[in-house]
Amino acid sequence: MIRHIVFFSVRRKEDVEAVRSGLLALGSIPHSKHFEVTLNTKVDLFSNAIDVVVYAEFEDEAALAAYKAHPIYADTTNKVKPLRELRYSADVVAAA
């Protein structure tokens, strides 16, 4: 299983909800086993730069690739990218 985790910081605080709701569209792509978009609780002692987190689980690399190739993914990227400052992504293989 692959865990796909993406962290976003938003340029303007008033756009945080627009980014979160825009990213929710990714959940309609059929290739993930689990999908969620959440706001960062910002309780870390060292850094609270991240505003929104996408967490998804995929059966394998092929499912993740199909997710990223889906038209909704490109459409969502086009809508959210102008509103975000930073985007960090990690795809990790989960231990069995």
N, C-alpha and C positions, 0 to 999 in steps of 0.2 A: 504494500500500500504506500502511496505517496501523499505526504501532507504538503499542501500548497498554502503558504502563509505570506500575505502581502500587507505591508504597513504603509499608510499614507499620512502625510501632513498636508494641511489645507492652507492655501495662501491667506484667505480671509476667514476669520472666525464665523462670519455670517453664512459661509458656504459649506460648513461642515455637514449639515443635514442634507444639502443637495448632493454632496459627494456620497454620503451613506446611502441615500435613497437611490441614487444613480447606480451604485455598485450592486444593489439588490437585484437588478436585472440579470446579473450573471448567474443567479440561482436558478433561472429558467433554462439554462443550458443543461441538457440531459446527461452529461458524462460524469458528474460527481456523485459520490456515494453520500457525502455530507457537505453542506454548504451553509455558511453564516457570514454576516457582516455585522460588526459590532463597533461601538464607540469605545475608545480607550478610557478607562476609568481615571487615568492620570494620578495615580497614587504612588508612583515610583519615586524613590528618594533622589535619584540622580538625573533623570531626564523624562520629560513629558512632552516631547516634541511630536509624538505620533497622535493623530486624531482618530483615524479609522483603521480597522483591521478586517481583512478578508481571510477566512479560514475555510479550506476545502480539503476533502479527501478523495483520492482517485485510486481505482483498482491497480493501475499500472501506468507506465509512461505513455502508452498509446492513448489511454483515456484522457490524460492531461493534455497531450498534444491535440486531440480532437476538441477538447474544451477551448484551448487557445486559438484554434483555427475556426471556431464557430463565428458566424456573422454578428451575433449578439455581443461577443467579446470585443470585436473591432468597433462596433457602434458605441458600446459602453466606454471604451478607451477614449474615443473621440469626444464624448460628452464630459468625462471626468478630468481628463488630462489638463485642460486649461484652468481648472479650479485647484489643482494640487500643487504643492511645492516640491515634496519629495515622495518617492516611491521606492520601497525596498521590498524585494521578493526573495523567498527561499522555498525551494522544493526539496524535501527531505524524505528519504525512505524510512518508513516506520519500522521499528524493531518488531519482530514476530511475537 
